[in-house]
Amino acid sequence: MTGTPPGDGPGEPGPAGAETPVTVPVPAEGSGRAATGWELPGGTGSAWELPPGSAPAGELPAASWPGPAAGEQAAGERAGAVLTADDQPPAGGPVTAGLPGDPPPADGRGRPGRFPARRGPREAGGRGRRPRGRTRWRTAFFVVAALAVVAGVSWALFGDRLLVVRSVAVSGTRLVAPQQVLDAAAVPVGTPLATVDSAAVIHRVEMIRQVASARVSKDWPDRLVITVTERVPVMGVKMAGGGYDLVDKSGVIVRWAAAKPNALPQLSTTLTGSALAGSPAASTAAGVLAELQPALAKQVKQVRPETVASGTEQVTLDLRSGQTVQWGGTDDAAQKNRELTVLLPGGARHIDVSSPGTVVTR
Protein backbone atom coordinates (compact mmCIF):
# COMPACT_ATOMS: atom_id res chain seq x y z
CA MET A 1 0.00 0.00 0.00
CA THR A 2 1.37 3.44 -0.83
CA GLY A 3 0.64 6.86 0.59
CA THR A 4 -0.21 9.50 -2.02
CA PRO A 5 -1.25 13.11 -1.68
CA PRO A 6 -4.86 13.80 -2.50
CA GLY A 7 -5.48 15.25 -5.93
CA ASP A 8 -6.35 14.19 -9.41
CA GLY A 9 -3.76 11.50 -9.50
CA PRO A 10 -0.47 10.30 -8.13
CA GLY A 11 2.02 13.08 -7.57
CA GLU A 12 -0.53 15.84 -8.40
CA PRO A 13 -0.98 18.55 -5.81
CA GLY A 14 -4.45 19.70 -4.67
CA PRO A 15 -6.07 23.04 -5.28
CA ALA A 16 -3.90 26.04 -4.82
CA GLY A 17 -3.80 27.43 -1.27
CA ALA A 18 -5.29 24.30 0.33
CA GLU A 19 -3.47 21.97 2.69
CA THR A 20 -2.28 18.86 1.00
CA PRO A 21 -2.27 16.12 3.68
CA VAL A 22 -0.45 12.89 3.19
CA THR A 23 -2.01 10.08 5.20
CA VAL A 24 -0.07 6.99 6.14
CA PRO A 25 -2.41 4.19 7.19
CA VAL A 26 -1.42 2.06 10.21
CA PRO A 27 -2.79 -1.28 11.33
CA ALA A 28 -5.92 -1.21 13.44
CA GLU A 29 -5.94 -2.55 17.00
CA GLY A 30 -6.35 -6.25 17.15
CA SER A 31 -5.02 -6.86 13.65
CA GLY A 32 -1.91 -8.40 15.14
CA ARG A 33 0.42 -6.16 13.18
CA ALA A 34 2.91 -3.89 14.90
CA ALA A 35 2.84 -0.20 14.02
CA THR A 36 6.58 -0.15 13.55
CA GLY A 37 6.62 -2.93 10.96
CA TRP A 38 6.08 -0.78 7.90
CA GLU A 39 8.70 -0.57 5.19
CA LEU A 40 10.09 2.49 3.45
CA PRO A 41 12.36 2.80 0.51
CA GLY A 42 15.19 3.62 2.84
CA GLY A 43 14.51 0.79 5.28
CA THR A 44 12.25 0.02 8.20
CA GLY A 45 11.48 2.68 10.82
CA SER A 46 9.09 5.26 12.11
CA ALA A 47 10.25 8.19 9.87
CA TRP A 48 12.11 8.85 6.69
CA GLU A 49 13.87 11.74 5.01
CA LEU A 50 14.24 12.62 1.37
CA PRO A 51 17.51 14.00 0.19
CA PRO A 52 17.40 17.52 -1.21
CA GLY A 53 15.99 17.68 -4.74
CA SER A 54 14.67 14.13 -4.77
CA ALA A 55 11.04 15.16 -4.59
CA PRO A 56 9.09 18.40 -4.92
CA ALA A 57 7.39 19.94 -1.95
CA GLY A 58 4.04 18.42 -1.14
CA GLU A 59 4.95 14.94 -2.36
CA LEU A 60 6.15 11.87 -0.49
CA PRO A 61 7.77 8.78 -1.90
CA ALA A 62 5.85 5.61 -2.09
CA ALA A 63 5.93 3.63 1.16
CA SER A 64 4.70 0.14 1.66
CA TRP A 65 4.27 -2.28 4.59
CA PRO A 66 2.82 -5.72 4.98
CA GLY A 67 -0.69 -4.43 5.46
CA PRO A 68 -3.71 -6.41 6.57
CA ALA A 69 -4.76 -9.50 4.77
CA ALA A 70 -7.24 -9.40 1.95
CA GLY A 71 -10.68 -8.45 3.14
CA GLU A 72 -9.28 -6.80 6.27
CA GLN A 73 -7.98 -3.61 4.67
CA ALA A 74 -11.09 -1.53 5.22
CA ALA A 75 -11.45 -2.61 8.83
CA GLY A 76 -7.77 -2.85 9.53
CA GLU A 77 -6.70 0.65 8.52
CA ARG A 78 -7.05 3.74 10.61
CA ALA A 79 -5.70 7.26 10.31
CA GLY A 80 -2.13 7.61 11.34
CA ALA A 81 0.40 10.41 11.02
CA VAL A 82 -0.77 13.32 8.86
CA LEU A 83 1.73 15.60 7.14
CA THR A 84 0.33 18.74 5.49
CA ALA A 85 1.89 21.17 3.09
CA ASP A 86 2.21 23.68 5.89
CA ASP A 87 4.23 21.18 7.90
CA GLN A 88 6.67 20.46 5.08
CA PRO A 89 9.97 22.29 4.77
CA PRO A 90 10.81 24.26 1.62
CA ALA A 91 11.41 22.41 -1.62
CA GLY A 92 14.55 20.44 -1.57
CA GLY A 93 14.62 20.20 2.25
CA PRO A 94 14.13 17.08 4.35
CA VAL A 95 10.66 15.66 4.70
CA THR A 96 9.87 13.83 7.93
CA ALA A 97 6.86 11.77 8.95
CA GLY A 98 6.27 9.65 12.03
CA LEU A 99 3.98 7.09 13.49
CA PRO A 100 1.37 7.73 16.17
CA GLY A 101 3.03 8.44 19.49
CA ASP A 102 6.30 9.76 17.99
CA PRO A 103 7.32 13.26 19.15
CA PRO A 104 7.26 16.25 16.75
CA PRO A 105 10.30 16.71 14.49
CA ALA A 106 13.47 17.81 16.20
CA ASP A 107 13.60 21.14 14.32
CA GLY A 108 10.38 22.29 16.02
CA ARG A 109 8.36 22.63 12.79
CA GLY A 110 5.81 20.03 13.84
CA ARG A 111 2.60 21.31 15.32
CA PRO A 112 1.62 20.07 18.74
CA GLY A 113 -1.09 17.48 18.59
CA ARG A 114 -0.53 16.59 14.94
CA PHE A 115 0.77 13.16 15.85
CA PRO A 116 -1.70 11.14 17.91
CA ALA A 117 -0.43 10.17 21.37
CA ARG A 118 0.47 6.54 21.74
CA ARG A 119 -1.83 4.81 24.13
CA GLY A 120 -0.41 2.76 27.00
CA PRO A 121 -1.09 -0.93 27.53
CA ARG A 122 -4.08 -0.32 29.83
CA GLU A 123 -5.67 2.14 27.36
CA ALA A 124 -5.02 0.10 24.26
CA GLY A 125 -6.22 -3.27 25.40
CA GLY A 126 -8.09 -2.44 28.63
CA ARG A 127 -5.48 -4.45 30.50
CA GLY A 128 -2.09 -3.61 31.94
CA ARG A 129 0.66 -5.08 34.00
CA ARG A 130 -0.30 -5.27 37.69
CA PRO A 131 1.92 -3.35 40.13
CA ARG A 132 4.55 -5.57 41.67
CA GLY A 133 3.72 -4.44 45.22
CA ARG A 134 0.13 -5.57 44.90
CA THR A 135 1.25 -8.92 43.54
CA ARG A 136 3.62 -9.44 46.49
CA TRP A 137 0.89 -8.61 49.01
CA ARG A 138 -1.53 -10.95 47.31
CA THR A 139 1.06 -13.75 47.34
CA ALA A 140 1.78 -13.16 51.03
CA PHE A 141 -1.93 -13.21 51.81
CA PHE A 142 -2.44 -16.56 50.13
CA VAL A 143 0.63 -18.01 51.89
CA VAL A 144 -0.64 -16.93 55.30
CA ALA A 145 -4.12 -18.19 54.52
CA ALA A 146 -2.72 -21.56 53.48
CA LEU A 147 -0.68 -21.83 56.68
CA ALA A 148 -3.75 -20.96 58.74
CA VAL A 149 -5.75 -23.68 57.02
CA VAL A 150 -2.98 -26.22 57.60
CA ALA A 151 -2.73 -25.22 61.26
CA GLY A 152 -6.49 -25.48 61.71
CA VAL A 153 -6.65 -28.91 60.13
CA SER A 154 -3.69 -30.11 62.20
CA TRP A 155 -5.31 -28.89 65.38
CA ALA A 156 -8.61 -30.57 64.48
CA LEU A 157 -6.88 -33.86 63.71
CA PHE A 158 -4.06 -34.01 66.23
CA GLY A 159 -4.69 -31.31 68.85
CA ASP A 160 -6.19 -33.73 71.34
CA ARG A 161 -3.16 -36.01 71.10
CA LEU A 162 -0.16 -33.74 70.60
CA LEU A 163 -0.71 -30.56 72.65
CA VAL A 164 -1.84 -32.16 75.89
CA VAL A 165 -0.44 -32.17 79.42
CA ARG A 166 1.92 -35.11 79.74
CA SER A 167 3.75 -33.94 82.88
CA VAL A 168 3.34 -31.39 85.69
CA ALA A 169 6.51 -30.09 87.38
CA VAL A 170 6.57 -28.48 90.84
CA SER A 171 9.40 -26.25 92.12
CA GLY A 172 10.06 -24.07 95.18
CA THR A 173 8.74 -26.47 97.80
CA ARG A 174 10.51 -27.16 101.07
CA LEU A 175 7.80 -27.46 103.69
CA VAL A 176 5.10 -28.68 101.33
CA ALA A 177 5.32 -32.03 99.59
CA PRO A 178 5.24 -31.77 95.76
CA GLN A 179 2.47 -34.35 95.63
CA GLN A 180 0.33 -32.09 97.83
CA VAL A 181 0.75 -29.32 95.27
CA LEU A 182 -0.15 -31.68 92.41
CA ASP A 183 -3.27 -32.82 94.22
CA ALA A 184 -4.33 -29.25 94.85
CA ALA A 185 -3.64 -28.20 91.24
CA ALA A 186 -5.92 -30.99 89.93
CA VAL A 187 -4.65 -30.97 86.35
CA PRO A 188 -5.03 -34.51 84.96
CA VAL A 189 -2.53 -35.83 82.44
CA GLY A 190 -4.07 -35.69 78.97
CA THR A 191 -5.78 -32.33 79.48
CA PRO A 192 -5.30 -30.05 76.43
CA LEU A 193 -2.62 -27.61 77.47
CA ALA A 194 -4.42 -24.68 75.84
CA THR A 195 -7.52 -25.23 77.99
CA VAL A 196 -5.71 -25.23 81.35
CA ASP A 197 -7.00 -22.30 83.43
CA SER A 198 -3.83 -20.96 85.05
CA ALA A 199 -5.68 -18.59 87.39
CA ALA A 200 -7.86 -21.40 88.73
CA VAL A 201 -4.81 -23.62 89.29
CA ILE A 202 -3.04 -20.81 91.19
CA HIS A 203 -6.07 -20.26 93.40
CA ARG A 204 -6.28 -23.94 94.30
CA VAL A 205 -2.56 -24.20 95.08
CA GLU A 206 -2.60 -21.07 97.27
CA MET A 207 -5.28 -22.67 99.40
CA ILE A 208 -2.47 -24.74 100.92
CA ARG A 209 -1.67 -23.01 104.21
CA GLN A 210 2.10 -23.03 103.80
CA VAL A 211 1.95 -21.50 100.30
CA ALA A 212 2.22 -17.72 100.16
CA SER A 213 1.94 -17.49 96.36
CA ALA A 214 2.08 -19.65 93.25
CA ARG A 215 2.84 -19.17 89.57
CA VAL A 216 1.81 -21.41 86.66
CA SER A 217 3.53 -21.48 83.27
CA LYS A 218 2.87 -23.57 80.18
CA ASP A 219 5.96 -25.22 78.74
CA TRP A 220 4.80 -26.12 75.23
CA PRO A 221 4.03 -28.52 73.82
CA ASP A 222 3.10 -30.80 76.70
CA ARG A 223 4.39 -29.61 80.09
CA LEU A 224 2.92 -27.55 82.95
CA VAL A 225 5.21 -25.93 85.55
CA ILE A 226 3.99 -24.80 88.99
CA THR A 227 6.37 -22.58 90.98
CA VAL A 228 5.57 -22.16 94.68
CA THR A 229 6.69 -19.52 97.18
CA GLU A 230 6.24 -20.83 100.70
CA ARG A 231 5.46 -18.83 103.81
CA VAL A 232 8.41 -18.07 106.09
CA PRO A 233 7.87 -18.23 109.85
CA VAL A 234 9.06 -15.13 111.70
CA MET A 235 7.67 -15.73 115.22
CA GLY A 236 6.66 -18.58 117.49
CA VAL A 237 3.47 -18.67 119.57
CA LYS A 238 3.52 -20.82 122.68
CA MET A 239 0.53 -23.15 122.81
CA ALA A 240 -1.34 -24.01 125.99
CA GLY A 241 -1.05 -27.70 125.25
CA GLY A 242 2.68 -27.46 124.61
CA GLY A 243 4.82 -26.70 121.66
CA TYR A 244 4.83 -23.67 119.41
CA ASP A 245 2.94 -22.55 116.35
CA LEU A 246 5.34 -20.89 113.95
CA VAL A 247 3.63 -18.00 112.16
CA ASP A 248 4.61 -15.80 109.24
CA LYS A 249 4.41 -12.03 108.96
CA SER A 250 0.64 -12.21 108.42
CA GLY A 251 0.06 -14.38 111.46
CA VAL A 252 -0.65 -17.50 109.38
CA ILE A 253 0.52 -20.69 111.04
CA VAL A 254 3.22 -22.22 108.88
CA ARG A 255 3.85 -25.27 111.01
CA TRP A 256 3.95 -26.60 114.57
CA ALA A 257 7.19 -27.29 116.42
CA ALA A 258 7.77 -29.01 119.75
CA ALA A 259 10.43 -26.42 120.64
CA LYS A 260 10.80 -22.86 119.47
CA PRO A 261 13.72 -22.36 117.11
CA ASN A 262 16.36 -20.17 118.72
CA ALA A 263 16.45 -17.87 115.72
CA LEU A 264 12.77 -16.94 116.10
CA PRO A 265 11.41 -14.59 118.76
CA GLN A 266 8.34 -15.56 120.70
CA LEU A 267 5.11 -13.68 120.13
CA SER A 268 3.39 -12.86 123.39
CA THR A 269 -0.35 -12.97 122.74
CA THR A 270 -3.54 -14.53 124.04
CA LEU A 271 -4.66 -15.35 120.50
CA THR A 272 -4.18 -18.86 119.22
CA GLY A 273 -4.79 -20.91 116.10
CA SER A 274 -6.69 -19.36 113.23
CA ALA A 275 -7.43 -16.21 115.27
CA LEU A 276 -3.85 -15.13 114.71
CA ALA A 277 -4.23 -14.92 110.94
CA GLY A 278 -4.71 -11.31 109.94
CA SER A 279 -4.84 -10.02 113.51
CA PRO A 280 -3.46 -6.47 114.07
CA ALA A 281 -1.26 -7.70 116.92
CA ALA A 282 0.47 -10.34 114.82
CA SER A 283 0.87 -8.14 111.74
CA THR A 284 2.25 -5.18 113.75
CA ALA A 285 4.73 -7.39 115.61
CA ALA A 286 5.89 -8.97 112.35
CA GLY A 287 6.19 -5.52 110.75
CA VAL A 288 8.45 -4.26 113.53
CA LEU A 289 10.67 -7.33 113.30
CA ALA A 290 11.05 -6.76 109.57
CA GLU A 291 12.14 -3.15 110.18
CA LEU A 292 14.93 -3.99 112.61
CA GLN A 293 18.52 -4.00 111.53
CA PRO A 294 19.72 -7.61 111.06
CA ALA A 295 22.11 -7.43 114.03
CA LEU A 296 19.37 -6.12 116.31
CA ALA A 297 16.73 -8.56 115.02
CA LYS A 298 18.92 -11.49 116.11
CA GLN A 299 18.94 -10.17 119.71
CA VAL A 300 15.14 -10.17 120.07
CA LYS A 301 13.93 -12.90 122.40
CA GLN A 302 10.27 -11.91 122.70
CA VAL A 303 7.97 -9.40 121.02
CA ARG A 304 4.97 -8.02 122.93
CA PRO A 305 2.29 -6.11 121.02
CA GLU A 306 -0.15 -4.08 123.14
CA THR A 307 -3.22 -2.13 122.10
CA VAL A 308 -3.23 1.42 123.46
CA ALA A 309 -6.16 3.80 124.01
CA SER A 310 -5.94 5.16 120.43
CA GLY A 311 -6.51 1.68 119.09
CA THR A 312 -3.03 1.33 117.66
CA GLU A 313 -0.56 -1.37 118.51
CA GLN A 314 2.59 -0.51 120.47
CA VAL A 315 5.36 -3.08 120.39
CA THR A 316 7.90 -3.83 123.13
CA LEU A 317 11.01 -5.89 122.41
CA ASP A 318 12.69 -8.06 125.05
CA LEU A 319 16.32 -8.63 124.12
CA ARG A 320 18.47 -11.65 124.97
CA SER A 321 20.77 -9.31 126.91
CA GLY A 322 17.95 -8.52 129.36
CA GLN A 323 17.37 -5.03 127.95
CA THR A 324 13.91 -3.80 126.98
CA VAL A 325 13.15 -1.56 124.02
CA GLN A 326 9.90 0.37 123.78
CA TRP A 327 9.64 0.53 119.99
CA GLY A 328 6.11 1.80 119.50
CA GLY A 329 4.46 1.57 116.06
CA THR A 330 5.89 0.82 112.64
CA ASP A 331 6.65 4.45 111.78
CA ASP A 332 10.07 6.19 111.66
CA ALA A 333 11.93 2.87 111.65
CA ALA A 334 15.16 4.29 110.21
CA GLN A 335 15.57 6.93 112.92
CA LYS A 336 14.72 4.45 115.69
CA ASN A 337 17.39 2.07 114.44
CA ARG A 338 20.01 4.84 114.45
CA GLU A 339 19.15 5.82 118.02
CA LEU A 340 19.28 2.24 119.28
CA THR A 341 22.67 1.74 117.63
CA VAL A 342 24.03 4.54 119.82
CA LEU A 343 22.12 3.79 123.07
CA LEU A 344 22.21 0.00 123.42
CA PRO A 345 25.98 -0.22 124.11
CA GLY A 346 25.50 2.28 127.00
CA GLY A 347 24.04 -0.39 129.28
CA ALA A 348 20.61 1.20 129.87
CA ARG A 349 18.09 -1.44 130.90
CA HIS A 350 15.07 0.29 129.34
CA ILE A 351 15.16 2.41 126.18
CA ASP A 352 12.03 4.17 124.86
CA VAL A 353 12.30 5.21 121.18
CA SER A 354 8.55 5.25 120.48
CA SER A 355 8.78 9.04 119.94
CA PRO A 356 11.81 9.63 117.68
CA GLY A 357 13.87 12.60 118.79
CA THR A 358 12.72 12.24 122.41
CA VAL A 359 14.48 9.17 123.80
CA VAL A 360 13.87 8.01 127.37
CA THR A 361 16.29 5.66 129.07
CA ARG A 362 16.27 4.10 132.53
Steps between C-alpha positions, in 0.01 A plus 500: 500500500637844417427842642415764239396861534139569418438645157413394152759231491829380637749778556245776417455771759153615614338834439717800546510639855351187660682267736619189331501226768682177451344219701694191594266220605599287802363166612187507711498366856459130515633439150811346649733724304749727672493869412874505453504222241446715194762521229639806326727531206783582733432217744274423792423766762261758629616793276686566182676789332537588136827638382489852360359516147368145497137603518305824467330654797165348581591152378620193687662191359308183481508302825377151550457258793355156539149629548198302611395191320252510218156595619640665813630819340189708555464392861868476570607850399465809709635852470857535603753780468383791284750728328360814335656743260532751780702250701744428218830683469584697185560315176814303505507476882451188710153358535421317823199294602441288808271244646239564768666571832827632350602850616494799260804546274817610671513833312178615670298534177245240605179628648402376842229241485556411135630157591253298706627403846590137537270327739642295787432131553201561730341746253565296190380163614313583823761299687839584644775353706404481869722692744763278654417613855141387468612165364737448795227583752258266330759220503572559869129495578449165332807355676373608841152374422640163396704473820193587706300228328777246558525600866124474545484157342796380707338622818170332410673171423782485752437770762350258749803272476800727450445818705387340824640499853736206532683617814459755781817630669506661846783723628566718806368260762677431827229470762230378264522165326492526117223242487286726720542777244410264214188386681394857563569605139272221369627502142462146361750368248346514153329836551548728195768744604320793337190445715681500836371793708817634662315737734282219634805278556677781690197555721479132590872474578496813719232340713781293652580673829877498459485653150527878486472523120514284189576548132397276209672493161434291191809335356384410149423260359407272788629619839353706786729662760378613844738722699420542870612764750455369852422700811795576728446484876619810685361440852399215727181491708505285811201267513313414818529131426873524436714576205501803275311612194740666260329789321598720208480877472123482446442283804429188292617181666770347284563195713510367856824431685558328833766759589537856383792550264764719661509730200132593538364735766193403694177688443328582826126489435181344630388418146548149372439295188310655213426815704858608444462521123452861400487629857638855556720377785673236290540720192638796701748279686616342174530845340726626778722193477538557127609861561779416743859499392620139453739518797226631728236256371719207609502632860120500536379227733134599530270751332200638691232691309256703712193695396499855636207738555522636142443152366848465357747230585815586696777243492754425774811294428668283764863443407715198585730734694218579745442849359154623403424724204175693476474516121147627451335477156643425158576863414842674488686168499823642356541764771415252777767262375762777501414598857513142626839450335636780719309425825509121535877478569452750789354233728157659559248236603198673344509712184187676368527604132125504430523879446803559274706797611385464862676193639439384857742265670498344846 
